[in-house]
Amino acid sequence: MNKIYQPFIIEESKRIVGSLEESGFFKEYELPNTTYAVELFCEKLTEKFINNGLDDDEIFDHNEFTKCLQEIIAGSLLYELKEKGLINSYKDEDTEEVFFLTNEGKEYVKKLNTEEIDKNLLLNDDEKKIVKNMKKTNKN
């Protein structure tokens, strides 16, 4: 974790992520680990705590929780691609994190288009879609 969170925030985040693990969420979406999910929930819970406190009965309403799940899927896949060296990112104080294809990522997309895929860098279907979409937006 890059930021420091209150212990009760970390505990609650881990409890939520643990429930998601038990439900099979991470396996269903082929997400490699829970690191991004814990970080996301720490951030969301801290924001809620600062703005209006945490209500023990229902921390997130249905729409908020659905949005968190969508962010976990997208964020986890992006960070996995980043770990594989296919994309990188930058973040400044005025914008959200911006992702872009690395040279290796651009080469991988070319291989995807010609079906010459390196066996060590096999991606799942969601990761392939992200890389292809990034290629479309990063055309030189």
C-alpha positions in Angstrom: 0.0 0.0 0.0 1.3 3.4 -1.0 -0.7 5.4 1.6 -1.1 4.9 5.3 -4.6 4.0 6.4 -6.2 3.7 9.8 -6.1 0.2 11.2 -9.9 -0.2 11.3 -10.0 0.8 7.7 -7.5 -1.8 6.7 -9.3 -4.4 8.8 -12.7 -3.6 7.2 -11.2 -3.6 3.7 -9.6 -7.0 4.2 -12.9 -8.3 5.6 -14.8 -7.2 2.5 -12.1 -8.6 0.2 -12.1 -11.9 2.2 -15.8 -12.1 1.5 -15.2 -11.6 -2.2 -12.6 -14.3 -2.2 -14.9 -16.7 -0.5 -17.6 -16.0 -3.1 -15.2 -16.8 -5.9 -15.1 -13.3 -7.3 -11.4 -13.3 -8.0 -11.4 -16.8 -9.6 -14.4 -16.0 -11.7 -12.7 -12.9 -13.2 -9.2 -14.6 -13.2 -7.8 -11.8 -11.0 -4.3 -12.8 -9.9 -4.4 -11.3 -6.4 -6.3 -9.1 -4.0 -3.8 -6.3 -3.6 -5.6 -3.8 -5.8 -8.9 -4.6 -4.2 -7.7 -4.0 -0.6 -6.1 -0.7 -1.7 -9.3 0.4 -3.5 -11.5 -0.4 -0.5 -9.1 1.3 1.9 -9.4 4.4 -0.3 -13.2 4.3 -0.6 -13.7 3.6 3.1 -11.4 6.4 4.2 -13.3 8.8 1.9 -16.6 7.7 3.4 -15.3 7.9 6.9 -14.0 11.5 6.4 -17.2 12.6 4.6 -19.9 11.2 6.8 -18.6 8.4 9.0 -19.0 4.7 8.5 -22.5 3.3 8.9 -22.2 -0.2 10.4 -25.4 -1.4 8.8 -24.6 -0.7 5.1 -21.3 0.8 4.2 -21.9 0.8 0.4 -25.2 0.8 -1.3 -25.8 -1.5 -4.3 -24.6 0.9 -6.9 -21.5 2.0 -5.0 -20.5 -1.7 -4.4 -21.1 -2.6 -8.1 -18.9 0.3 -9.1 -16.2 -0.9 -6.7 -16.3 -4.4 -8.2 -16.0 -2.9 -11.7 -13.0 -0.8 -10.7 -11.4 -3.9 -9.1 -11.7 -5.9 -12.3 -10.3 -3.1 -14.5 -7.6 -2.0 -12.1 -6.4 -5.5 -11.3 -6.1 -6.2 -15.0 -4.3 -3.0 -15.7 -1.8 -3.6 -12.9 -1.2 -7.1 -14.1 -0.4 -5.8 -17.6 1.9 -3.3 -15.9 3.7 -6.0 -14.0 4.2 -7.9 -17.3 5.8 -4.8 -18.8 3.2 -4.3 -21.5 1.9 -1.0 -20.2 3.2 1.7 -17.9 1.5 4.7 -16.2 2.1 8.1 -14.8 0.1 10.2 -12.4 0.5 13.9 -11.6 -1.3 16.0 -9.1 -3.9 17.2 -11.6 -5.0 13.9 -13.2 -5.9 10.3 -12.5 -3.4 7.7 -13.4 -2.9 7.5 -17.1 -1.8 4.2 -18.7 0.0 3.7 -22.0 1.6 0.9 -24.0 5.3 0.3 -23.6 7.5 -0.6 -26.5 7.1 -4.2 -25.4 3.3 -3.8 -25.3 3.3 -2.3 -28.8 5.3 -5.3 -30.0 2.9 -7.7 -28.3 0.0 -6.1 -30.0 1.7 -6.5 -33.4 2.2 -10.2 -32.5 -1.4 -10.5 -31.4 -2.5 -9.2 -34.8 -0.3 -11.8 -36.6 -1.0 -14.6 -34.0 2.7 -14.9 -33.1 2.2 -14.8 -29.4 5.1 -15.3 -27.0 4.1 -18.3 -24.8 5.5 -16.6 -21.7 3.3 -13.6 -22.0 -0.1 -15.2 -22.7 -2.9 -12.9 -21.6 -6.5 -13.8 -20.8 -9.2 -12.4 -23.1 -9.9 -9.3 -20.9 -6.2 -8.4 -20.9 -6.0 -8.8 -24.7 -9.0 -6.4 -25.1 -7.4 -3.8 -22.9 -4.1 -4.0 -24.8 -5.9 -3.8 -28.2 -7.9 -0.8 -27.1 -4.8 0.9 -25.8 -3.2 0.3 -29.1 -6.0 2.0 -30.9 -5.7 5.1 -28.7 -1.9 5.2 -28.9 -1.5 5.0 -32.6 1.6 6.9 -33.7 
